[in-house]
Amino acid sequence: MIPVGFTLQPEPAFLERCHAIIAAADYWEVAPETLWRQGSDGRLEPNGFHRQFAAMARRGRFFVAHGVGLSMGTAAAADAGRRRKWLARVRADHSTFGFRWYTDHLGASSVDGLAMTLPLPLPMTGAVARVVRRRLAQMQRVVGDVGVENNVAYFTLGDPLDEARFLMDCVRARGSHLLLDLHNVYTMAQNFGFDAAEYLRRLDLAKVIELHVSGGSDSSPAWLPSGRVMRLDGHDGAVPEMVWRMLEAVAPRCPNLRGVTLERMEGTVEEGDVPLLAAEMTRLRATLQRRRRA
């Protein structure tokens, strides 16, 4: 049976309200950056959530790491020092948590030494793919299995359907994998008007190590002068039915799949949301059980 995971978010209310769901998961996924703080000497040091989650690591479940800040597609000299500190901190955390694999968002999260709020889209060229492969090789010396996640962007540098080819170029090395986020595919297809099934057909699903399942929401019409509504990857709502159908179609075609993670962001879970999340975890297990029979 493919393990089912849940995200651990750095928020006491989230952890308290989702306690039963967290306890029922087969593994836990953390963003390494949420476990650190910067000390007065500039070093990255563990914070209180690091200690809390490290205690959980002794309970027999495994951890996977899903970062945002490695800046997979950039190579500015101004970022080299930050990246070295970042990799050293992940190495120390790996000795504590024993991450089964590490993935990061495909994008530019640091541009010329300046941190971006979210990873920006990359030019989908061979030269940039080589940069991504170098970043993965650096991380592979820390955690053996590594990968990138297909990201959500609200503009692209090229045909959004071409991202599938670009992703495969980025992860073609041995030990490099794809984290396929199905809500991200759904969001991009909604916003850019392409066929999600065609995007998935262009992927080598043998490269998929993990699937992400999550929900989102729609933007306010007041945000844009045109009144256009955009799909947002907010991890703040129910998993759409289309994403469930994508999971049912894709999971049986991923021969090297090691986990499926249900994502939810901190600040988005009220008491009334907990039954929905519990039902989604149950549905996720049932879907994967059908995959095994298939």
C-alpha positions as CSV (number, residue, x, y, z in Angstrom):
1,M,0.0,0.0,0.0
2,I,1.3,3.4,-0.9
3,P,1.8,5.5,2.3
4,V,-0.4,8.5,2.9
5,G,1.3,11.7,4.3
6,F,0.2,14.9,5.8
7,T,1.9,18.3,6.1
8,L,3.1,19.6,9.4
9,Q,2.7,23.4,9.6
10,P,4.4,25.8,12.0
11,E,1.3,26.9,13.8
12,P,0.1,25.7,17.2
13,A,-3.6,26.0,16.3
14,F,-3.1,24.0,13.1
15,L,-1.2,21.3,15.0
16,E,-3.8,21.1,17.8
17,R,-6.9,21.0,15.5
18,C,-5.3,18.5,13.1
19,H,-3.9,16.3,15.8
20,A,-6.0,13.2,15.0
21,I,-5.3,13.6,11.2
22,I,-1.5,14.0,11.9
23,A,-1.6,10.9,14.1
24,A,-3.3,8.9,11.4
25,A,-0.8,9.7,8.7
26,D,1.8,7.2,7.6
27,Y,4.5,9.9,7.2
28,W,4.9,13.7,7.7
29,E,6.1,16.3,5.3
30,V,7.9,19.4,6.5
31,A,9.3,22.5,4.8
32,P,12.8,22.6,6.3
33,E,12.8,26.4,6.4
34,T,10.0,26.4,8.9
35,L,12.2,24.6,11.4
36,W,14.9,27.3,11.6
37,R,15.6,30.8,12.7
38,Q,18.6,33.0,12.1
39,G,20.8,33.6,15.1
40,S,22.6,36.8,16.0
41,D,25.7,35.5,14.3
42,G,23.8,34.8,11.1
43,R,23.8,31.0,11.4
44,L,20.6,29.0,10.9
45,E,19.6,27.3,14.2
46,P,16.6,25.1,15.2
47,N,13.5,26.8,16.4
48,G,10.8,25.5,18.7
49,F,8.9,23.6,15.9
50,H,12.2,21.8,15.1
51,R,12.3,20.5,18.7
52,Q,8.6,19.6,18.6
53,F,8.8,17.7,15.3
54,A,12.1,16.0,16.2
55,A,10.3,14.5,19.2
56,M,7.7,13.1,16.7
57,A,10.5,11.6,14.6
58,R,11.0,9.0,17.3
59,R,7.4,7.6,16.9
60,G,8.1,5.3,14.1
61,R,6.8,7.4,11.2
62,F,9.1,8.8,8.6
63,F,9.6,12.4,7.4
64,V,10.1,13.8,3.9
65,A,11.4,17.4,3.2
66,H,9.7,19.7,0.8
67,G,11.5,23.1,0.5
68,V,10.8,26.4,-1.0
69,G,14.1,28.2,-0.6
70,L,16.9,26.4,-2.5
71,S,16.2,28.4,-5.6
72,M,16.4,25.5,-8.0
73,G,16.9,27.5,-11.2
74,T,19.3,30.3,-10.3
75,A,23.1,30.5,-10.2
76,A,23.9,34.1,-9.0
77,A,27.2,34.4,-7.1
78,A,25.4,36.6,-4.6
79,D,23.4,33.6,-3.5
80,A,26.3,31.2,-3.0
81,G,26.9,31.9,0.7
82,R,23.2,31.6,1.5
83,R,22.9,28.3,-0.3
84,R,25.9,26.8,1.5
85,K,24.4,27.7,4.9
86,W,21.0,26.3,3.7
87,L,22.6,23.0,2.6
88,A,24.5,22.7,5.8
89,R,21.3,23.2,7.8
90,V,19.4,20.6,5.8
91,R,22.4,18.2,6.4
92,A,22.1,18.7,10.1
93,D,18.3,18.2,10.0
94,H,18.7,15.1,7.9
95,S,20.7,13.5,10.7
96,T,17.7,14.2,13.0
97,F,14.8,13.4,10.8
98,G,16.2,10.9,8.3
99,F,14.4,12.4,5.4
100,R,13.4,9.7,2.9
101,W,13.6,12.2,0.1
102,Y,13.9,15.9,-0.5
103,T,12.0,18.0,-3.0
104,D,11.8,21.7,-3.8
105,H,9.6,23.9,-5.9
106,L,10.8,24.4,-9.5
107,G,11.5,28.1,-9.7
108,A,13.6,31.1,-8.7
109,S,13.2,31.7,-5.0
110,S,16.3,33.9,-4.7
111,V,17.2,36.4,-7.5
112,D,20.7,38.0,-7.4
113,G,20.8,37.4,-3.6
114,L,17.3,38.8,-3.0
115,A,14.7,36.4,-1.5
116,M,11.4,36.2,-3.4
117,T,8.1,35.7,-1.6
118,L,7.2,32.7,-3.9
119,P,9.3,30.9,-6.5
120,L,9.2,32.7,-9.8
121,P,8.9,30.8,-13.1
122,L,12.0,29.9,-15.1
123,P,12.8,30.1,-18.8
124,M,12.2,26.6,-20.0
125,T,15.6,26.2,-21.7
126,G,18.3,23.5,-21.7
127,A,20.7,25.9,-20.0
128,V,18.3,26.5,-17.1
129,A,17.6,22.7,-16.9
130,R,21.4,22.2,-16.4
131,V,21.3,24.7,-13.5
132,V,18.4,22.8,-11.9
133,R,20.3,19.5,-12.3
134,R,23.3,21.1,-10.6
135,R,21.1,22.2,-7.7
136,L,19.7,18.7,-7.4
137,A,23.2,17.2,-7.5
138,Q,24.2,19.4,-4.6
139,M,21.2,18.3,-2.5
140,Q,21.8,14.7,-3.5
141,R,25.0,14.8,-1.6
142,V,22.9,15.6,1.5
143,V,19.7,13.5,0.9
144,G,20.1,10.6,-1.5
145,D,16.8,10.9,-3.4
146,V,15.8,14.4,-4.6
147,G,13.4,16.0,-6.9
148,V,11.5,19.1,-8.0
149,E,7.8,19.9,-7.9
150,N,5.8,21.3,-10.8
151,N,5.0,24.8,-9.6
152,V,2.0,27.2,-9.9
153,A,2.8,30.4,-11.7
154,Y,0.5,33.2,-12.8
155,F,2.7,34.0,-15.8
156,T,5.0,31.8,-17.8
157,L,8.2,32.2,-19.8
158,G,7.0,30.0,-22.7
159,D,4.2,27.7,-23.5
160,P,2.8,26.3,-20.2
161,L,2.2,22.9,-21.8
162,D,6.0,22.8,-22.5
163,E,6.7,22.6,-18.8
164,A,6.3,18.9,-18.9
165,R,9.2,18.5,-21.3
166,F,11.3,21.0,-19.2
167,L,10.6,19.1,-16.0
168,M,11.7,15.8,-17.6
169,D,15.0,17.5,-18.7
170,C,15.5,18.8,-15.1
171,V,15.1,15.3,-13.4
172,R,16.7,13.1,-16.0
173,A,19.7,12.2,-13.8
174,R,19.7,9.0,-11.7
175,G,18.3,9.6,-8.2
176,S,16.3,12.7,-9.4
177,H,12.6,12.5,-9.3
178,L,9.4,14.5,-9.9
179,L,7.0,15.5,-7.2
180,L,3.8,15.8,-9.2
181,D,1.3,18.2,-7.6
182,L,-2.1,17.5,-9.1
183,H,-3.7,20.7,-7.8
184,N,-0.9,22.7,-9.4
185,V,-1.6,21.0,-12.7
186,Y,-5.3,21.7,-12.2
187,T,-4.7,25.4,-11.3
188,M,-2.4,26.0,-14.3
189,A,-4.9,24.3,-16.7
190,Q,-7.7,26.5,-15.3
191,N,-5.8,29.7,-15.6
192,F,-4.0,29.2,-18.9
193,G,-6.7,27.2,-20.6
194,F,-4.9,24.0,-21.5
195,D,-5.9,20.4,-21.2
196,A,-4.6,18.9,-17.9
197,A,-4.7,15.4,-19.4
198,E,-2.4,16.4,-22.2
199,Y,0.0,17.9,-19.7
200,L,0.1,14.6,-17.8
201,R,0.5,12.6,-21.0
202,R,3.7,14.5,-21.7
203,L,5.3,13.4,-18.4
204,D,7.4,10.2,-17.8
205,L,5.4,9.0,-14.8
206,A,8.1,6.5,-13.9
207,K,9.9,9.6,-12.5
208,V,7.2,10.4,-10.0
209,I,8.3,9.7,-6.4
210,E,5.4,11.6,-4.7
211,L,2.0,13.0,-5.5
212,H,0.5,16.1,-3.8
213,V,-3.2,16.5,-3.4
214,S,-4.7,19.8,-2.1
215,G,-7.4,22.4,-2.6
216,G,-7.4,26.1,-3.3
217,S,-9.8,28.9,-3.9
218,D,-10.8,31.5,-6.5
219,S,-9.5,35.1,-6.5
220,S,-11.8,38.0,-6.0
221,P,-13.1,39.6,-9.2
222,A,-12.0,43.0,-7.7
223,W,-8.3,42.0,-7.9
224,L,-8.0,42.5,-11.6
225,P,-9.3,45.5,-13.7
226,S,-10.9,43.0,-16.1
227,G,-12.8,41.3,-13.3
228,R,-11.2,38.0,-14.3
229,V,-11.2,35.3,-11.6
230,M,-8.0,33.3,-11.2
231,R,-7.6,29.9,-9.5
232,L,-5.3,30.2,-6.5
233,D,-3.1,27.5,-5.1
234,G,-3.9,28.5,-1.6
235,H,-4.1,25.0,0.1
236,D,-7.0,26.5,1.9
237,G,-10.1,24.6,0.7
238,A,-11.5,21.3,-0.3
239,V,-9.8,19.1,-2.9
240,P,-11.7,19.7,-6.2
241,E,-13.4,16.7,-7.8
242,M,-11.3,17.1,-10.9
243,V,-8.1,16.6,-8.8
244,W,-9.6,13.4,-7.3
245,R,-10.3,12.1,-10.8
246,M,-6.7,13.0,-11.8
247,L,-5.4,11.1,-8.8
248,E,-7.4,8.0,-9.8
249,A,-6.1,8.2,-13.3
250,V,-2.5,9.0,-12.5
251,A,-1.6,6.9,-9.4
252,P,-1.8,3.5,-11.1
253,R,0.6,4.8,-13.8
254,C,3.3,5.8,-11.4
255,P,5.4,2.6,-10.8
256,N,7.9,4.2,-8.5
257,L,5.4,6.2,-6.4
258,R,6.5,6.2,-2.7
259,G,3.9,8.5,-1.1
260,V,0.8,10.7,-1.6
261,T,0.6,13.8,0.6
262,L,-2.5,15.8,1.5
263,E,-1.5,19.4,1.9
264,R,-3.1,22.2,3.9
265,M,-1.6,25.5,4.9
266,E,-1.4,27.1,8.3
267,G,-4.0,29.7,9.1
268,T,-6.6,28.0,7.0
269,V,-8.0,25.4,9.4
270,E,-10.8,26.2,11.7
271,E,-12.7,23.6,13.8
272,G,-15.3,23.2,11.1
273,D,-12.6,22.2,8.6
274,V,-11.3,19.2,10.5
275,P,-14.1,16.8,9.5
276,L,-13.5,17.7,5.8
277,L,-9.7,17.0,6.2
278,A,-10.4,13.7,7.9
279,A,-12.8,12.6,5.2
280,E,-10.2,13.6,2.5
281,M,-7.6,11.4,4.2
282,T,-10.0,8.5,4.2
283,R,-10.9,9.1,0.6
284,L,-7.2,9.3,-0.3
285,R,-6.5,5.9,1.3
286,A,-9.5,4.3,-0.5
287,T,-8.3,5.7,-3.8
288,L,-4.8,4.2,-3.3
289,Q,-6.4,0.9,-2.2
290,R,-8.1,0.8,-5.6
291,R,-4.8,1.6,-7.2
292,R,-3.3,-1.5,-5.6
293,R,-6.1,-3.8,-6.8
294,A,-5.7,-2.3,-10.3
